[in-house]
Amino acid sequence: DAMVRMAQDFSLRYPLIDGHGNFGNIDGYPAAAYRYTESRMNRLSLHMLDDINKETVDFQPNYDNRLNEPEVLPVRFPQLLVNGSSGIAVGMATEIPPHNLGEVIDGMCALIDNPEADLQEICQYIKGPDFPTGGIIMGRSGIRAAYATGRGKITLRGKAEIEETKNGKYRIVITEIPYKVRKKDLVKAIYDQAADKKIEGIEDVVDYSSKRDGGIRIIVDLKKDANPQVILNKLYKNTALQTTIGAILLAIVNGKPQILTLKDMLQNCIDFQCDIIRRRTAYDKRKAEERAHILEGLKVALDFIDEVIAIIRSSKTIPESKQALSDRFGLDDIQTTAIVQMQLGKLSGLEKQKILDELQEKLDFIKECEAILASHERILDIVKTEALNLRDKFSDDRRTEITDVVGDVDIEDLIPEEKCVLTKTENGFIKRLPADTYNVQHRGGRGITGMTTRDDDTVENMS
């Protein structure tokens, strides 16, 4: 199930698995059995394993102590913010909404450039959550609360448009639905609301969504006299076409659960990336030093190539030749092992200049690594450069719009606008009737009774 979710583009903002076969759909139908499906890591998820073999993260024994597994993955992008997370435990829960990769990396780089940046500055880059199914976030107060305190309520609407048909009727076309809403459940809810007369004016509900590309297209046909805006407001009010997402930015930091602000999450990501760069650089430096040490031994061997070959040929065993080389040239075990393991023909054919060039290259690289390890600013520059490279490769446009309009649907929004006649009596009774209740009366016609009053009451005013 975990792998299936990582392949669903309606579950993750940036899927991590390329899936071949039936991996379920937005209607909630399950994936096919695993014997019918194939999967592989996609290009983005490969960057979750970058430099994992360079001791960038700690390893621990797996459940049966047969293998070692990483405690965390050396992810090179802010995965927790980009794809979000949802979970519940005893006494705590987390609900981190997904975000746009390009925006998050821009916000992270802005914090690198200015560690004192406040939330307002960061939000110039990170506009708000960006859900895989699109939709419209109503209002910014919930976003600001979530980013500032770690908790906030975000109102999310599906995207719907009102269209007029050729026969003069109206219809509502839904092209995006809120995150984590099953499409078939939404269609059924709209149908049930119409069938139960809770929403009047709906003639039919048809799902024309594409099964091939997953495009959403739900058409709600309205009756001729229906008010489309009022019905749409009722759909927002009574169905999952509008939902509220309770954001809880809870994450494990140094082994303890913490509620974080947006700036805290970005800073933790920066610190993690700095640690990866530091450990990777230390590993590369150590490997370069080991290679340079061997090259220095090969350089000595080339300076005295004839004598080295003679010692190797005259020795009866490898340990004897290693000891003789060590006594004669002051080489250690690693250097003598590298020399005696080479075939004599290959040893004599080594080009001294090639060895010297590689040795100088390693020495320069070691100095560069030492300079990086000695400068936190250099490490931050590398983090920023590599993050921007990922942004250029994988970022895309926002899918979720953000509007300043608050998403609360008032009772007034559910009442159609129409011309009315208000009648007021002397005793203070008021009655409202549609204006078309009263018709123009011609000669000889018969009027209608607009209202009846008590014996001691009379109509005082009509407007």
N, C-alpha and C positions, 0 to 999 in steps of 0.2 A: 504493500500500500504506500509506503514511503517513497519508493522509486516511481510508482505510478504518478503520484502527486508532483514529483519533480519534473515530469514530462508534460504536464498539463499547462498550456499557456493561459488558461482561465483561472488557475490556482496560484501560479507563481508569475510575478511580473517579468522575471527573466528565467525561463526554464533552464534546468541544469542537465537535462537528459534529452538526447535525441531518441525518440521512440518510434519503432516501426510496428504497426499493428493497431489494434483497438486499445487505447488507453483511457477509455471513458469519455464522457462529454459533459457539457454544461447543464444538461437535463438531469444529471445525477446518475445516469446509467453506469454500472461498474465496468472496469477494464476486462478484457478477455483473460482467460487463464494464462499463466506465464509461459506455458509450452507453445502458445500461439504468438507470442510477442518477442521482439528483440529490442535491445537498447544499447546505447553507448554514451559516454560523456560528450557533451558538445564543446565548442571552442571556448566558451566563457568558463565552464566548470573546470577545464584543464588548468586555468589560472588559480584554482583552489589548491593545486598540488605543486605549484611552482617552487623549485628549490627544496622540496621536502627531503631529498637525499643529501642535503648540505647541513644537516643538524640544526635546521631553523626552528624546529619544535621538539619538545620532549616526547619520548616514546614510553609506553608502559606495556606489560604483558597482557595478552588478551585473556578471555574468560577461562581457558584451559591451560594457560602458560606455555603453549606451543609456539606462538608467534608474538611479535611485538606490534603494537598499533599506536598511531599518534594520539596524544591526549587532545590536541586540537589540530585543525588543518591550517597550513600557512596561507590563508586566503588573501589574495592581493587586492581585493576590493571590499567595500563595506557591505558584506553579504547580509548581515542582520538588518540593516536599514533598507537595503535594496529589495530583498524579497520578503522581509518581515518575518514574524514568528507568532505562533498562537499556541498557548498551552495552559493547563490548569493543574495545580497541585494542592496539597493540603494547606489551606490558609493563604494561598497566593495564586495569582494568575498573571499571564502576560499576553498582551495583544498589541504587537508592534506592526503597524500598517506598512505596506510596501511603498517604495519611493522610486523616483527616476534616477537611474545610474549616473547620468551626466550631471544632474543637479547635486546629488550627494557628493560626487567627487569634486565638483566646483566648490561646494561648501567646505569640504575637508581641506582643500588647497587654500581657501581664504583664511581658515583658522591657522594653517601653517604659516602663512604670511603675517598674520596678525593674531597672536595668541590671546590678546585682550579683546577680541571682537565680541560684541554682545549678541543677543538673540536676534535683534532687529537686523543687524548686519548680515548674520548668517542666513536669515530668511530672505534676503535679497537673491540668494542663490537657490536655496531649497524652498520652493513655494508651498509645498504641502505634500501629503501622500499622493501616490500615483498608482491607481489600482489597475490590475490586468484587464478588467472588464470595462474600464472607462468610467463613465458616469459624471455627475456634477456634484462637487462639494458645495453645500449651501452655507455660506458664512465662514468667517475666518476665526471666530472666537474660540471654537473648539480646537482648531489647529494650534493657535497661540497657547492655549492652556496646556495642551499635551506637550508642546515643545518646551514650555517654561517650567512646568511642574512634574512632567512625566505622566499626567493623567488628563484626559479630555474627551468630550463627546463630539464626534464628527458626524454630521448629517449628510448622507449620500443619497442622491437621486439617480434613477435611471434617466437616460436621455430620450425624450419623446417630443414629437412635433405634431401639430394639428394641420391636416390637409383637407382641402375642399375637393370633393369628387365632382364628376361631370353632371351628375343628377341633382346637384345642389346640396347633397348631404355632406357631413363632415366625418372624418375618421382620425383616430389617434394612432400614430406610427411610432412604435418603441424600437429604437436601434441599439440601445445600450442598457444593461441592467446593473443593479448594485452588486458589489463584491460579495461572493459566497451565497448568492441567491440562485436557486435552481430555476432554470427557465420554465420547465414544465409546471413547477409548483406555482410560479407567478401567473402563468396562463390559466391554470385551474382556479386560482384565487379570484382572478378577474371574472371568469365565467360564473363562479359561484355567487359573487357579489351581484352580478346581473340577474341570475336566476332567482335569487332570494329577494329581489327588489330592493336591496340595500343601496344599489346604485342604479337609478332609473335612467333610461335613454340609450342603453347599449343594445345594439341589434345582434352583433355577432363578434366573436373573438377567434382569429385565425393566426396560427404560427407559420410564417413563411420563411423561417430561418434556414440558412444554408447548412447542410450537413457536411459539405465538402470543406469550406473554409471557416466554418464556425461563426459566420456573420449573423447578427441578431436582427430579426425583422418580425415583430408582432404587430398585427393590425387589429385595432378595435373599431369596428364599424358602428356608427351612431345612428339613431333614429333621426327623422327629418327635423323634428322640433326640438332636438336636444341641444343644450348649451355645451359645446366641447370643452371650454375652459373649466367650467364647474365640474364636469365629469373627470377631467384630468386631475383636478385638485382632490376629488374624492378618491381617485386611484392612489394618489400620493398618501392620503390619509389612512385608507383602509387596507392597502395591500403592501407587499414588499417592494413596490416600485420606489419607495423611499424608506431607507433604513437608518438606524443610528449605530455607529461603531464606537464602542468605548475603548479608546486607546489607553494602553497601560505599558509604558516603556520600562519594563522590568527585565533585567539581564543579570547573568552571573558574572561578578567582578571579583577576581582574586578568591574564587571559591565561595563567595557569599552573594545572595540575591540582593539587588539594589534597584530602586526606582531612579531612573536617570533622566536628565534633561537632554534635549537635542545636542547641546554643546558637549555635555558629558560623554554621550555616545560617540561623537566625532573625535573627541580627544582620546578616548580609549582606543579607537580604531587607529589613530595616528601613533599612539604609544606602541601598539601591537606591531604596526608596520615598521617602526623604528627598531624594535627588538629583532624582527626578522632580518632586516638589513644588517644589523650589527652582528648577529650570529652567522649570517651567510658570509659576510666579509671576513670574519675571524676564521671560518672554515676555509675559504679561498686562500687566505694568507698562510694558513698552516700547510695546505697542500702545495702552495708555491714554494714555501721554505723547504719542504721535503724534497721536491723536485730539484731545487737549486742545490741542495746538499749532495744529491746524486750527481748532478752535472759537475760540481766541483771535483768529485772523485774521478769522473770520466776525463776531466781536463788534465788531472795529474797523470792518469793512465796514458793519455795521448802524448803528454810531454816525454814520457819514458816508455813508449809503446813497445820497443824491442825488448827491453828488460822485463816488462810486464808479461809479454808473451812467453819469454823464456822461463819465468817463474811458474807460470801456469802449466807449461809443458813438462817441467821437471818435477812438479808436485804429483804425488800418487793419488791424493784424494782432494776433494773440494775444500774441506776444512783446513787441510795442510796448505793449499794455495792461498786461502783467505788469510791465514795467519802469517804467511810469508809476505804477502802484500801489505798487511797491516804493520809488520815489523819494519819493512823497507821504506814505506812512504807515509806512515802515520795515519792510515785510513781507518775508519771505524767499520763495524760489521755491516751496516747498511750499504756503505760505498763499495766494500769488497764484494758483497753479495751481488750487487748490480754489475760489477766487472766480470766476475767468474761465470755468471749466468749467460753472458753474451757469447755467441760463437766467435772463435778466434778470427775467422774471416770477416765477420761483421765488425769486430772490435778494431781490427787493423784498417778497415775501410771507413771508419768514422772521420768526418771532416771536422777538423779542429775549429774552423771559423763558425761552422754551424752550431757547435756546442757553445762557443763563446757568445754567439748572438742570442741563443735561447737562455743562457745563464743571465745575460744582461737584461733580457726581457723579464725574467722572473724577478730579478732584483728590483727593477723599476716597479713591477706590479706589487711587490711586497711593500715598497715605500708608499705607493698609492693607498694600499689597504690600511697601513698604519696612519696615514693622514686622515682617512675616512673615520677610523675608529677613534681618533683623537678629537674629532670635531662633530658635535651634535648638529651644527648647521649643515655640514656636508651630508649627513644622514637624512636630514629633513629634505634637502634638495633632491636626493635620490628617490625618496618616497613620493615627492610631488611629481617628479618627472615620470616615474613608472605609472603613477595613478593617471596622469594626463594621457599617457599612451593607451591605457585601457579605455579611458573615456572616448578617445578618438576612434577606437576600434568597435566599441559596443554600444555607445549611447544612442538613444533615439528620442523622438518627440514625446511629449507628455500625452497620455491618453485621457487623464481625468482633468476636467475643467474645474476652476474654482471661481465662484461668484460671491459677491458681497451680500447678495440677497439672503436673508435668513430663511431657513427651510420650514419653519413652523407654519402649518396650515390652520388659519383661523376659521371659526364657524362662518364668518361672513364670506370666506372664499368658496364655501360650499353652497351658497344661495345664488341662483341665477339672477342676473340683472334684467329687470323688466319694468315697464310702466305700470304704475299702480294707482288706485284711487283709495284714499284714506277717508274714512267717515268717523266723525266724532260726535258723541251725544252730549246733552247737557249734564248727564250724570257721570261723564268721564269715560264711557266705554268707547273703544277705538276698534275699528274693523278695517282690514286691508283686503282689497279684491283686485285681481288683474284688470287693467284698463279695458281689455277687450271683452270683459263681462258685460259692459254697457255698450249697446249699439245705438246708432242714430235711429230715432223713432219717426216713422213717416205718418202722414195723416191716416187716421183709422187704425193705426197699429196699436199693439198692446205692450205696455211697459213690463219691466221685470222688477222683482222685489230685491233690492240690494241688501237690505238688512231688516230685521224686525226688532222693535224696541218694546220695552215694558210700557204699561199703561201710563205711568207717570213720567215717562222719558220721551224726549223728542230729539231729532237730528239737529245738531247745531251747526256743523260745518262739514263740507266735502272739499277735498283738494286732491 
